[in-house]
Amino acid sequence: MVDRYDVAVAGAGPAGAQCARDLATRDYDVVVLETESEDEFPRQSNKSTAGTFPSMMSSFGIPDDVVMSYTDDVVLESPNEYYESYQPGAVLEFAEFKRFLVEDGRDNGAEYRFDARVSRPILDDDGVIEGVRYNGDEEVYADVVIDATGPAAPLASALDVVDLERENQAIGIEYEMEGVEMNHPEYADLRRAMMLRLDHNIAPGGYSWIFATGEDTAKVGLCYIQNDRHREFAEAGKTVDGYLDDWVSRDPRFADAEQIDEKVHRGSAHIQRPGQMHTDRFIAIGDTVPSIDPLWGEGIHKGMKSARAAAATVDRCLTDSERRIDAESLAVYETLWHRDVAPRAESRLALTELLYLAPNERYDRLMRDLQKTDDDILAKANRGEKAGMARLLHLDDVPLLAKYARERFGV
Ligand SMILES: Cc1cc2nc3c(=O)[nH]c(=O)nc-3n(C[C@H](O)[C@H](O)[C@H](O)COP(=O)(O)OP(=O)(O)OC[C@H]3O[C@@H](n4cnc5c(N)ncnc54)[C@H](O)[C@@H]3O)c2cc1C
């Protein structure tokens, strides 16, 4: 007997599981294939700090049970300055959040197969995908196939839909810690905050973070892309683990802190310009695209929005009396992605590249500027609006901009 569904989704991350939730709610026959075993799920894929905002929680009906802590502020730190901004948020228990998405999808009729490692597409005589092969020779057929395997991307790569480039791969690691001095006199009060720190001495060409999960507990981590920028500031031979250990041993906030039950989360994501995201009968979502926000690494909300855009696209195409699922019909996904998931993705990526190229002193100045700037300018810059970005630049940034232009355009 051939297994046949309306939609087959590879990967039960936030993107895949949300897509299945949306499709099952609309009564489509959907199956999700997840490589990990159900008993331990999620184990290796329990990678995320999972800081998010109320807009995500309310748009996707996420219950309070999966929240570790609520925060009031976002704090940006540079080596010698900091800037606080009121912005309520939530740090999720990522594993519980993933399990909630699976259970809720199942309650709505989605089928899950764990221990199901997707390896490649099944193609028809015209080279169009009509199903997937998993665990060697097992097969599932579907009208539409969705790759939501994050950076693994076995289907999107085989179909030449996305090319996740190694030089754009950001790697990250974090510890869950207790005994952290969250209100140290030399630093901002982090007791109810998500803090991101720009400092090449800690995370060369990237950033580090402390996200409060309790009075003296926090998720503490860092990430960077191993590109030229990283190498410019990096110490030879030092690994991402080494950088985190070094920060933890030097920063006075961790003087009496310890790792909780050896809890370590690690993973990667690609930070690159958006390209193609679909073809005949196929859509890529979440970190497979990749949808992650280049500036601050917010991937959960972006991935779930891309999942919703994909589900809406599939719904539209399968509602059509002819069930048209060719590339042209599915192209509405890319329109929705650029409109709703990551508007101005190009400018935000340019801002990110410029930001991580800047030296430490420039970060201190950025914090001083932000302290004097109204939140509206920051919000505009953050959205990638040129007017907001220009307000944060100075005349003596010309060499920095020239360096950026040389790297980006070779001029
Ligand atoms: C250290 C770190 C910290 C982060 N912090 C934050 C944060 O604070 N806030 C935020 O919003 N984002 C954060 N992110 C980013 C966020 O976690 C990701 O963007 C998000 O998880 C992407 O979701 P996804 O569903 O696209 O992919 P993934 O989460 O990668 O899920 C992919 C799923 O597919 C499965 N899979 C993989 N290969 C296969 C295969 N061949 N067959 C079947 N299944 C497969 C995996 O097991 C996994 O369950 C962080 C990421 C890292 C690494």
The ligand as a Gaussian input file, in Angstrom:
#p B3LYP/6-31G(d) Opt

LIG

0 1
 C       22.200000      28.587000      20.134000
 C       20.943000      29.127000      19.455000
 C       20.181000      30.086000      20.103000
 C       19.017000      30.578000      19.496000
 N       18.263000      31.504000      20.163000
 C       17.104000      31.953000      19.624000
 C       16.262000      32.852000      20.341000
 O       16.565000      33.250000      21.476000
 N       15.097000      33.252000      19.752000
 C       14.730000      32.824000      18.500000
 O       13.660000      33.221000      18.026000
 N       15.513000      31.984000      17.800000
 C       16.677000      31.532000      18.329000
 N       17.468000      30.652000      17.633000
 C       17.048000      30.270000      16.272000
 C       15.907000      29.259000      16.289000
 O       16.148000      28.243000      17.231000
 C       15.757000      28.651000      14.911000
 O       15.646000      29.696000      13.963000
 C       14.518000      27.765000      14.831000
 O       14.651000      26.661000      15.692000
 C       14.325000      27.283000      13.394000
 O       13.224000      26.415000      13.338000
 P       13.059000      25.387000      12.146000
 O       11.824000      24.631000      12.449000
 O       13.194000      26.084000      10.847000
 O       14.340000      24.423000      12.212000
 P       14.924000      23.547000      13.384000
 O       14.622000      24.132000      14.718000
 O       16.351000      23.314000      13.013000
 O       14.126000      22.171000      13.305000
 C       14.400000      21.210000      12.310000
 C       13.799000      19.855000      12.729000
 O       14.025000      18.942000      11.668000
 C       14.581000      17.748000      12.187000
 N       15.412000      17.164000      11.120000
 C       16.661000      17.550000      10.728000
 N       17.084000      16.780000       9.703000
 C       16.070000      15.914000       9.432000
 C       15.901000      14.876000       8.464000
 N       16.841000      14.575000       7.556000
 N       14.719000      14.182000       8.464000
 C       13.740000      14.466000       9.371000
 N       13.871000      15.421000      10.305000
 C       15.006000      16.155000      10.332000
 C       15.358000      18.181000      13.425000
 O       15.549000      17.110000      14.343000
 C       14.439000      19.275000      13.978000
 O       13.443000      18.747000      14.830000
 C       18.636000      30.127000      18.210000
 C       19.404000      29.155000      17.560000
 C       20.544000      28.645000      18.171000
 C       21.340000      27.589000      17.456000

